[in-house]
Amino acid sequence: MTEDWIAADCPPPSTAHATAAEARQGALTKPLGSLGALECLAVQLAGLQKSDTPKADEAPIVLFAGDHGITAQGISAYPAAVTVQMLHNFANGGAAISVLARELDVRLHVIDAGTLSDSEIPGVVFDKPRSGTRDFSIEPAMTAAETHFALAAGKRALGRAIDGGCDLVILGEMGIGNTTSAAAMAAALIGRRANDLVGAGTGLDSMGVAHKAEVIDDALKKHALSASHPKPLDVLTCVGGLEIAALVGAIIASAQSRVPVLVDGFIASVAALAAVRINPSCRIWLIFSHRSAEPGHDVVLDALNAEPILDLALRLGEGSGAAVALPILRLACALHSNMATFEEASVSERKA
């Protein structure tokens, strides 16, 4: 089964606005290139937003949560019950991303895309085809229909978040066991062994990490995903997660809606890699926020030819790294729009 919307082309950025932004950067009262990556970010946003005054003020955070059957194999330091407990924490404002959203004055949307919760939680949107994935060491994590439902749930959540307009969107995730699913997806999509990608996740010791890698390698062989160039939707269905699939759908839908995505850490970057493999035209709409402490993140960033803004040894998830990077984007835009040019300030330019 194929959903036509997933493959629909994403619009290109405005070359004219990016060119104008580059010219403005060259005319501002500073040595050329002296603001480094801040200049590049402002130019990038100007092209994406088709604006002479790029902004990062309205940046809703959309967080998808899901549970994973693979936790039955002892690949997490925390029990699966924590996922649903954290849904309450998000809704009650006690989680890290809740604090960051308040401090940044942005909206936080929490979506139960596939947790084990059997009752609705105030402040959380329920949009899931099932409660938790299956144990992918035994059988595919999802059916094709469940995968497409989760992709569409991501699109629906994105639509709600950007209704009324926004400058960019931050996408986050939470789910006990999802670093294992993400590492399995990355190994299959990039063609690497799990040892190159797995990390401590929620706090595994060295034996736990080795066990996680073994579980992943065995599962990839079982589902015939060790071969070259497996189909990304097959990878997502066999070893992915419902919240990861929702992330993929939200990324593609955001790019199709001309809304830049500030990508979080390891798991969100794996979702971005899957989204780009499904729909390459969405790549230009992705801005990478930070380099995670998860060892596999470097491998995924390389596969995406991505250079993140920050490197703070974060590995929490939830969209927290992207939220921390948001003020950098805001400052880049403020400098671009509000600094005086040499002509305006009557400052002599550099001699030719």
C-alpha positions in Angstrom: 0.0 0.0 0.0 1.3 3.4 -0.9 0.2 6.8 0.3 0.6 9.3 -2.5 1.1 12.3 -0.2 4.3 10.9 1.2 6.1 11.1 -2.1 4.7 14.4 -3.3 7.4 16.9 -4.0 8.3 19.6 -1.4 8.7 23.1 -2.8 12.2 24.5 -3.3 13.5 27.5 -1.3 13.5 31.0 -2.8 16.9 31.5 -4.5 16.1 35.2 -4.9 15.6 35.7 -1.1 18.7 33.7 -0.2 20.8 35.7 -2.7 19.4 39.0 -1.3 20.1 37.8 2.3 23.7 37.0 1.3 24.1 40.5 -0.1 22.7 42.0 3.0 25.2 40.0 5.2 28.0 41.4 3.1 26.8 45.0 3.7 26.3 44.8 7.5 28.7 46.6 9.8 31.0 43.7 10.5 33.9 42.0 8.8 32.7 39.7 6.0 31.9 36.3 7.4 32.7 37.3 11.0 29.4 35.9 12.4 30.2 32.5 10.9 27.3 30.0 11.1 24.9 32.7 12.3 25.1 34.3 8.8 24.5 30.9 7.1 21.5 30.2 9.3 19.9 33.6 8.5 20.5 33.2 4.8 19.1 29.7 4.9 15.9 30.8 6.7 15.5 33.7 4.4 15.4 31.4 1.4 13.1 28.8 3.1 10.7 31.4 4.4 10.8 33.5 1.3 11.4 36.6 3.5 13.8 39.5 3.7 13.4 39.4 7.5 13.6 35.7 8.5 12.2 34.8 11.9 12.3 32.0 14.5 9.7 33.4 16.9 6.8 31.1 16.4 8.3 27.6 16.7 5.8 25.1 18.1 7.2 21.8 19.6 5.4 18.6 18.6 6.4 15.6 20.7 5.4 12.0 19.7 5.4 9.2 22.2 5.3 5.5 21.6 6.2 2.2 23.3 8.3 -0.6 21.8 7.8 -4.4 22.0 11.6 -4.9 21.7 11.9 -3.9 25.4 11.0 -7.5 26.2 14.6 -8.3 25.2 16.1 -6.3 28.0 17.5 -3.5 25.9 16.6 -0.6 28.2 17.7 0.4 31.6 14.1 1.7 32.3 10.8 -0.3 32.3 8.3 0.3 29.5 5.9 1.8 32.1 8.0 5.0 32.1 6.7 6.1 28.7 3.1 6.5 29.9 4.3 8.0 33.2 6.2 10.6 31.1 3.1 11.5 29.2 1.6 12.7 32.4 4.8 14.6 33.2 4.7 16.3 29.8 1.0 17.2 30.3 1.6 18.5 33.9 4.6 20.6 32.8 7.3 18.8 34.7 9.4 17.4 31.9 12.5 19.1 30.5 10.8 19.9 27.2 7.9 21.4 29.1 10.2 23.7 31.0 12.0 24.7 27.8 8.7 25.4 26.0 7.7 27.7 28.8 11.0 29.5 28.8 11.0 29.9 25.0 7.3 30.9 25.0 6.3 28.3 22.4 3.5 25.9 22.3 4.0 22.2 23.2 1.9 19.6 21.5 2.1 16.1 22.9 0.8 13.2 20.8 0.3 9.6 22.0 1.3 8.0 18.7 1.6 4.5 20.2 2.1 4.2 23.9 0.7 1.4 26.1 -1.8 3.8 27.7 -5.3 2.5 27.5 -7.0 5.7 28.6 -6.8 9.3 27.4 -4.7 11.8 29.3 -5.8 15.4 29.6 -3.4 17.6 27.5 -2.3 14.7 25.3 -3.7 14.0 21.8 -4.4 10.2 21.2 -3.8 9.3 17.6 -2.5 5.7 17.3 -3.3 2.5 15.4 -2.2 0.3 18.3 -0.7 0.4 21.8 3.0 -0.2 21.3 4.9 -2.0 18.6 5.5 -5.7 18.4 8.8 -7.3 19.5 10.8 -6.9 16.2 13.2 -9.6 17.3 10.3 -12.0 16.7 8.1 -10.4 14.1 7.8 -7.0 12.3 7.2 -4.1 14.6 4.2 -2.9 12.6 2.0 -3.9 9.7 2.1 -1.7 6.6 -1.3 -0.3 7.5 -0.1 0.7 11.0 3.0 2.3 9.6 0.9 4.4 7.2 -1.5 5.3 10.0 1.4 6.6 12.1 2.8 8.5 9.1 -0.6 10.2 8.6 -0.8 10.9 12.4 2.4 12.8 12.1 0.9 14.8 9.2 -2.2 15.5 11.2 -0.2 16.7 14.3 1.9 18.9 12.1 -1.2 20.5 10.6 -2.6 21.3 14.0 0.7 22.8 15.2 1.2 25.1 12.3 -2.5 26.1 11.9 -2.4 29.9 11.9 1.2 30.1 10.7 4.6 29.6 12.3 8.2 30.3 11.4 9.6 26.7 11.9 8.7 23.6 13.9 10.6 21.5 16.4 9.8 17.8 16.5 10.6 15.6 19.5 10.0 12.0 20.7 9.8 9.9 23.8 9.6 6.1 24.2 11.4 3.5 26.2 13.3 1.3 23.7 13.3 3.8 20.9 17.1 4.2 20.7 17.1 0.5 19.8 14.6 1.0 17.1 16.4 4.0 15.8 19.8 2.2 15.8 18.2 -0.7 13.9 16.7 1.6 11.3 20.0 3.5 10.9 22.0 0.3 10.5 19.6 -0.9 7.8 19.4 2.4 5.9 23.1 3.2 6.0 24.4 -0.4 5.7 26.4 -0.5 9.0 26.6 -3.1 11.8 24.8 -2.2 15.0 28.1 -1.9 16.9 28.7 1.3 14.9 25.5 2.8 16.1 24.3 1.7 19.5 24.9 3.6 22.7 23.9 3.6 26.3 20.4 5.0 25.5 18.7 5.5 28.9 21.9 4.3 30.7 22.9 0.8 29.8 26.3 -0.6 30.8 28.8 -2.0 28.3 27.3 -5.5 28.5 23.8 -4.0 27.9 25.1 -2.1 24.9 26.7 -5.2 23.5 23.4 -7.1 24.0 21.4 -4.4 22.3 23.8 -4.5 19.2 23.4 -8.3 19.0 19.6 -8.1 19.2 19.6 -5.6 16.4 22.0 -7.5 14.1 20.0 -10.7 14.5 16.7 -8.8 13.8 18.1 -7.2 10.6 19.0 -10.6 9.3 15.7 -12.1 10.3 13.8 -9.4 8.3 16.3 -9.5 5.4 17.3 -5.9 6.1 21.0 -6.6 6.0 21.0 -6.6 2.2 22.0 -3.4 0.3 19.4 -0.6 -0.1 16.3 -2.0 1.7 13.2 0.0 1.0 12.9 2.7 3.7 9.2 1.9 4.4 10.1 -1.7 4.9 12.8 -0.7 7.4 10.3 1.5 9.3 7.7 -1.2 9.4 10.0 -4.0 10.4 12.1 -2.4 13.1 10.8 1.1 13.6 8.4 2.7 16.1 5.0 4.3 15.9 6.4 7.6 17.2 9.3 7.4 14.8 6.9 6.8 11.9 4.9 9.8 13.1 8.1 11.9 13.1 8.8 10.8 9.5 5.3 11.8 8.4 5.5 15.2 10.3 8.9 15.9 8.7 7.7 15.3 5.2 4.4 17.2 5.8 6.2 20.1 7.2 8.5 20.4 4.2 5.5 20.1 1.9 3.9 23.0 3.8 7.0 25.2 3.4 7.8 25.1 7.2 11.4 24.5 8.2 12.1 21.7 10.7 14.6 22.1 13.5 15.8 18.5 13.9 16.6 17.2 17.4 19.1 14.4 18.2 19.8 10.8 17.3 16.2 9.4 17.0 14.8 12.5 15.3 17.8 12.4 12.9 17.1 8.8 12.1 13.5 9.8 11.3 14.9 12.6 9.1 17.1 10.1 7.3 14.1 7.8 6.7 12.1 10.8 5.5 14.8 11.9 3.1 15.1 8.3 1.7 11.4 8.3 1.2 11.1 11.8 -0.2 14.5 13.4 -1.0 13.0 16.8 -1.7 12.4 17.3 2.0 16.1 17.5 2.8 16.5 21.2 2.1 13.9 22.0 4.8 15.9 20.4 7.6 18.1 22.4 10.0 20.1 20.2 12.5 20.2 21.5 16.0 22.8 19.6 17.9 25.2 16.6 18.0 24.0 14.0 20.4 26.2 12.0 22.8 24.7 8.9 21.3 27.6 7.4 19.2 25.4 6.6 16.2 24.4 10.2 15.7 27.7 11.1 14.0 27.1 8.3 11.5 23.6 9.5 10.8 24.6 13.1 10.4 27.3 12.1 8.0 24.7 10.1 5.9 22.6 13.3 5.8 25.6 15.6 5.1 24.5 17.6 8.1 26.4 20.0 10.3 24.5 20.7 13.6 24.5 24.0 15.4 25.5 22.8 18.9 27.5 20.1 20.6 26.6 19.9 24.3 26.8 16.1 24.9 23.0 15.9 25.2 21.1 12.7 24.9 17.7 13.3 26.4 15.5 13.5 23.3 12.0 15.1 23.7 13.1 17.8 21.2 15.2 19.3 24.0 18.4 19.8 22.0 16.4 21.6 19.2 14.7 23.8 21.8 18.1 24.7 23.2 19.3 25.7 19.7 16.2 27.8 19.0 17.6 31.0 20.7 20.6 30.7 18.4 18.3 30.9 15.4 16.4 33.8 16.9 19.7 35.7 17.4 20.8 35.0 13.9 17.6 36.4 12.5 17.8 39.5 14.8 21.3 40.2 13.8 20.4 39.8 10.1 17.4 42.1 10.2 18.4 44.7 12.8 22.1 45.4 12.3 22.9 48.6 10.4 24.6 48.5 7.0 27.8 50.4 6.4 25.9 52.9 4.5 23.2 53.4 7.1 25.7 53.8 9.9 28.1 56.0 7.9 30.9 53.5 8.7 33.7 53.1 6.2 33.9 49.8 4.5 37.0 47.7 4.1 39.5 49.0 1.5 39.4 47.1 -1.8 
